[in-house]
Each structure stands twice: as C-alpha cells, then as structure tokens.
Amino acid sequence: MLSVEGVSADYGKSRVLESIDLTIDPGESVTLLGRNGVGKTTLLRTIVGLHPAAAGKIAFAGENVTRSPAYLRARKGIGYVPQGRGIFPHLTVSENLRLGAAAARQGPIPDHVYDLFPVLSRLSQRKGGVLSGGEQQQLAIARAMVSQPRLLILDEPTEGIQPSIVQQIEETLREIRGRLKVAILLVEQYLDFAWSIADRFYVMRRGRIVEQGSPRDSDPTGIHHLLGV
C-alpha cells in the first residue's frame, strides 16, 4: 500500500529526516512514535506531499508519488488529518464535509461518514469553530473520510480531547480499518491508545527510525524509555 524508501527531508540547510524506511500493507494499522521534535509530523507531511523529499522514494499502491503534488496523492487514496485538525472554523459541519468531497472530486458525502460520526449529522449546520475539541476532531477525520481513502494518516488525533471522546475515536478507527478496510498510519503520544489499534509500530529519534516491531512482541518499558515518558 505505502512504501517509503530512504526518504530524507530538509528545512533550509537543516536535515530533519534521514533515510527513513517505512511500509504499510493494505488494511494494516501502523503507529509512529517518538518524542516531540523528532520529525514525525514532517514525515507525514512528506508522505502526503505538503513537504518535499530531499532524497528517497515514496510509492503508493505501486506508483511512485515522490514528486506528485498533495492534491493528486489525495485523489489516489491518501486521506490526511493534520495535527490541530485544520477544519474551516467559519464554515458549517456540512460545508466542511462538502469541501472535502469537492477537493477529492467525489460526489455526495458517503452515507458511512455520518454512520461513523452520528454526532455530525445533528451538528451539520453548526459552524466548525464553535464545536468542542472532540467534535472538531471527529469532523476532521470525517472530512478525510469523505474522499473514501485507502490509507488514512492521522497526526495525534487524541491531543487535547477528553477521555470519553478518545474512546469513541478509538472505536471509530477500529471500524474504519475493520469494516471499511482502510489502512491507518497514526502518530500518537498516548501509548495505550496507539497500542490498542496498532499491528506494528516505528519509533523515531532525531529524524531516524530507531526501533520497529509489533506491540504484541515488545516490552512497553523499553518503548516508554524511548519516548521519554
């Protein structure tokens, strides 16, 4: 599904990613872990086309997309939920979703989007900026899902959200993966949440992958040490 081979990326003259190798199989859930500032968000932005790769190759569904613009990667089936949600606060819930569908050249909003997030149906005419943090996060994920992606990439979806909504998001991601067969790449600081849905994990440090494996076969103590928590 996704293959990242030897990818490096820079900000100005500073190298922030160095020779990253990462793969995701169809329907698989992968978690990317690491302390703040190690390059996780930059890696996601490079994968979706919002930051250029300085070296290496990114392939999606067997096609080289390393130099493809972000909108073409989205149309090929990559959905992205950025850190901070990135919704349009002055647009309604419905308008946010319709804009996501239009950007991906989709038709009407798929029925399963409101099935996944029933609260959004009730709030459809409310502006995004007045929603709670948890409601905004659900809207951000729903907006990514209207394009019917094959890979959903999320950057810290539980940040600043109350525990009850975190549990709802966990259940929804399980359904997205299980029923809709969408692969997931997740950046997350909350290890219990990450472990609950991950088939495999990668740990980053100083712009490099330093550890990878399966949660079932890994010592949580060692992972906590790498994360500095």
N, C-alpha and C positions, 0 to 999 in steps of 0.2 A: 504493500500500500504506500508507505513512505520510506524512502531511503536517503539518509544524509551521510555523505562520504567525504571525509577530510575537509569539512567546511570551517573556514576561518572568516572573521569579520572584524572591521576596524571602526573606531570613532576617531576621525582625524588621523593622527600619527600613532594612536594607541591601539594595540591589538586587544580585543575583548573576547574573541572566541578563537581557539587554536585547535585545528584538526579534529573537529567533532565528528564522530561516527555514531549514528543512531538509526534504528529501524523500528517500524510498526507494521504488523501484519493486519490483514483485513479483520475487522471485528475485535481487535485487541485493544486493551486499555493499558497505557504506559504512563507512569508518573515520573516527572523530572524534579529532582530535589536539589537543595543547596542553600547556603546562607544568602542573605541579601547582598547584591552587588557582584555575584559570581558570573553573570551573563545569561541567566535563564530567560529573561524577557527578551534580550537581544537575539537569542537563538530562536525563540518563537517568531519574532518579527522577521527574522531572516528566512525562516521556513515559509511564512505566508507572503513574503515579498515586499514588506514595508521597510526592510533594511537590506542593502546589497551584500552579497557574499564576496569576500575578497579572494577566496580560493575555495576549491572543492566543488561538489556536485550535489544538487537536490533533485531527486526524482520522485514523482507522484504517479501511482498507477502505471509504472513502467515508462513514463515520459519525463524527459529532462526539462525541469521548470526553473532551473537556476537563474536564468535571465528573464523569465516571464514576469510581467507586472502583476501586482497583487490582485487586480480585478479578474484577470484570466485564471489565476490559481483558484480564486473563489468559485468561478464558473465551472472549473474542472472538478470541484467537490471538496474544497477545504473551507470549513467554517471556523471562524475565529472570534473568541470572546476575550477582549483585552482586559488587562488589569485596570480597575477604575470604571469598568463597564462600557463606557463610550456611547451611551444612549444619547438621543437628542432630547434635552430637557423641555424644550418648548413645543415639541410635538406630542400628540397623544400616543397611547399604547398602540392603538390600531395603525396610526400613521408611521410609527417606528417600524412596525412589522411589515407594512406595505412597502416602505422604503427598502427594507432588506430584501424583499421579494423582487422589487424592481431592479435593484442593483445586480441581482443574480439572474435576471431575465426569466424569473419564474412567473407563473400565473397567479391565481388566487392563493391566499395563505392556506397551506395544507391543514386539514382538519386535525391531524395528530398534534399540531403545535398547541392548540387550545386544550387537547386531551392531556398533554404533558403538563401544561400550566393552566389549570382551570381558573385560577385567580385572575389571570389576564383577560379572560372573557368578561368578567364582572367589571374590570377596570378599563375596558377598551377605550373609553372616551376621556380618561383622565390623563393629564399631561405627565410625561415621564419624570419631570423634575420634582413633582410633589409625592412621588411614590416613596415608600420606605426603602432602606438599603436592600433588604431581602427581595422586595418586589422588583426593584431595578435590576438586580442580578438575574432574576427569573426572566425579565424582559430581554436582557442582553443575550441570554442563552437561547431564548425563543427566537430572537431576531436572527441569530446564526443558523437556527434550525429551519427557518422558512426556505432557505436555499436547498434543503434536502441534501446536506453534505454527506460524503462518505467518510470524512475524517473531521472530528470536532476538536479544536485546540482551545484550551481554557487556561488563562493566566490568573491563578489564585482566586478561584470563584467563591471561597468562603471568607475572604477578607472583610472584616467589619460587619459580619452577619450574625444574628442571634442563633443560638444552638438549634431551635426548632426548625428554622428555615434551612440551616445546614443539613439537617436530616432529610428534609424534603428534597433538597438539591441532590443529595447522595442517592436517594431512591429514584429520582428522575434520570440521573446519569446511568444508573443500572438499567433502566428501561430503554433509554436511548441506545445503549450498547446491546442489550439482550433482545428486545423486540424489533428495533429498527436496524440492528446490525451495523451501527456506526462505530468506527474505531475512535478512540479517545487518546489525546495527548494532554496531560494535565500538569501544570506547575502548581505546587501546593506546599505550604509551610506546615499545615496541620497534618501530622504524620498519620494519626488514626484514620482520618478521612481518606488520605491518599491510599493507605493500605487496604481500606475496605473495598476499593474498586479496581486496584491495580493488578494486572497479570505480571508485569515486570516494572523495574524502576532503573533510573540512571541518577547518579549523584554528580553534581558539578562542583568544581573548586577552581577558582582563578581562571575561568574560561575554558576549562578542560573537563572531560568526563573522567572521573577517578574511581568510580565504582558502578557496577551494574549487577542485576540479578533478579531473583523472584522473591517477593515478600515471604513466601512460604519457607524459603531456604535460607533466610537471612536473620542475623542477630539484631534485634531492634536497638540494643545498647550501642553497637558499633555505628549504626545509622544515626542515632541521636548524637553521637560524638562528632560525626562528620558534619552534622547540621549545626552544631554548637548550641544545642538545646538540652 
